[in-house]
Amino acid sequence: MDLFEVIKNRHSYRGSFTSAAVKRDDLTKIVEAALAAPSGKNAQTTEFIIVDAPELLGQIQQLHPGNKAMHTAKAYIACVIDRSPEAVYEGFAFEVEDCAAAVENMLLAITALGYASVWIDGWLRVNNNADAIGELLSVPENKVVRILLPIGVPAEKYQQPAKLPFGKRAFFNKYGK
Ligand SMILES: Cc1cc2nc3c(=O)[nH]c(=O)nc-3n(C[C@H](O)[C@H](O)[C@H](O)COP(=O)(O)O)c2cc1C
């Protein structure tokens, strides 16, 4: 798939996954895409935990009440950042942005390899869920699981929802033109 096709085909997948495993080589490729992402001051702050051990998959699935993708994932990638991000440029920290850039690279790699995923963020922020996942994955106290990606081969057909037209959100040279 050409890059622009991958961008168009990427979508948030909340359906069931098939029983097919996610190959270790593919998980490595996906995280290599994350490692190649830009980061503020090239500080490379985001760390990644790749989960494919059946016992851990089951434990994560028990914690999440929500979508089928979270319940049937054959692997997860947890993106970990510092709980108190350090300023790297003029008093500014960029860890959340670093993490988001890495996650988008991974979502594109996941799509290109024929898998699907969804950006799990909101659920981690409520009811100490990020801490519960962090504990399962031995994340140190000073770090937090900021985003979780359930991964597998999609069993259902989903597609990217319609986006607003170009002229509504993008302009040449001056805002609104
Ligand atoms: C910052 C951010 C947080 C998100 N958090 C969640 C989430 O917690 N759960 C979820 O199911 N989807 C989450 N999503 C996915 C969005 O709902 C999704 O991208 C949006 O509905 C557009 O659909 P698309 O990804 O298929 O284009 C998140 C996306 C972003 C960028």
The ligand as an SDF file (V2000), in Angstrom:
LIG
                    3D

 31 33  0  0  0  0  0  0  0  0999 V2000
   -6.1940   12.0430   21.4150 C   0  0  0  0  0  0  0  0  0  0  0  0
   -7.1220   10.9370   21.0170 C   0  0  0  0  0  0  0  0  0  0  0  0
   -7.7770   10.2130   22.0010 C   0  0  0  0  0  0  0  0  0  0  0  0
   -8.6230    9.1530   21.6590 C   0  0  0  0  0  0  0  0  0  0  0  0
   -9.1670    8.3860   22.6490 N   0  0  0  0  0  0  0  0  0  0  0  0
   -9.9590    7.3430   22.3140 C   0  0  0  0  0  0  0  0  0  0  0  0
  -10.4460    6.4840   23.3250 C   0  0  0  0  0  0  0  0  0  0  0  0
  -10.1590    6.6410   24.5090 O   0  0  0  0  0  0  0  0  0  0  0  0
  -11.2550    5.4650   22.9500 N   0  0  0  0  0  0  0  0  0  0  0  0
  -11.5870    5.2340   21.6490 C   0  0  0  0  0  0  0  0  0  0  0  0
  -12.3220    4.2900   21.3610 O   0  0  0  0  0  0  0  0  0  0  0  0
  -11.1080    6.0320   20.6510 N   0  0  0  0  0  0  0  0  0  0  0  0
  -10.3010    7.0640   20.9550 C   0  0  0  0  0  0  0  0  0  0  0  0
   -9.7460    7.8470   19.9730 N   0  0  0  0  0  0  0  0  0  0  0  0
  -10.1030    7.5870   18.5570 C   0  0  0  0  0  0  0  0  0  0  0  0
  -11.0750    8.6360   18.0250 C   0  0  0  0  0  0  0  0  0  0  0  0
  -12.3480    8.4360   18.5900 O   0  0  0  0  0  0  0  0  0  0  0  0
  -11.1060    8.5380   16.4860 C   0  0  0  0  0  0  0  0  0  0  0  0
   -9.8340    8.8490   15.9780 O   0  0  0  0  0  0  0  0  0  0  0  0
  -12.1440    9.4350   15.8620 C   0  0  0  0  0  0  0  0  0  0  0  0
  -13.4470    9.0240   16.2030 O   0  0  0  0  0  0  0  0  0  0  0  0
  -12.0290    9.4820   14.3310 C   0  0  0  0  0  0  0  0  0  0  0  0
  -12.1420    8.1720   13.7930 O   0  0  0  0  0  0  0  0  0  0  0  0
  -10.9750    7.5320   12.9270 P   0  0  0  0  0  0  0  0  0  0  0  0
   -9.8040    7.3010   13.8500 O   0  0  0  0  0  0  0  0  0  0  0  0
  -11.5400    6.2230   12.4380 O   0  0  0  0  0  0  0  0  0  0  0  0
  -10.6160    8.4680   11.8160 O   0  0  0  0  0  0  0  0  0  0  0  0
   -8.8680    8.8660   20.2810 C   0  0  0  0  0  0  0  0  0  0  0  0
   -8.1950    9.5970   19.2990 C   0  0  0  0  0  0  0  0  0  0  0  0
   -7.3080   10.5900   19.6560 C   0  0  0  0  0  0  0  0  0  0  0  0
   -6.5330   11.3060   18.5740 C   0  0  0  0  0  0  0  0  0  0  0  0
  1  2  1  0
  2  3  1  0
  2 30  2  0
  3  4  2  0
  4  5  1  0
  4 28  1  0
  5  6  2  0
  6  7  1  0
  6 13  1  0
  7  8  2  0
  7  9  1  0
  9 10  1  0
 10 11  2  0
 10 12  1  0
 12 13  2  0
 13 14  1  0
 14 15  1  0
 14 28  1  0
 15 16  1  0
 16 17  1  0
 16 18  1  0
 18 19  1  0
 18 20  1  0
 20 21  1  0
 20 22  1  0
 22 23  1  0
 23 24  1  0
 24 25  2  0
 24 26  1  0
 24 27  1  0
 28 29  2  0
 29 30  1  0
 30 31  1  0
M  END
$$$$
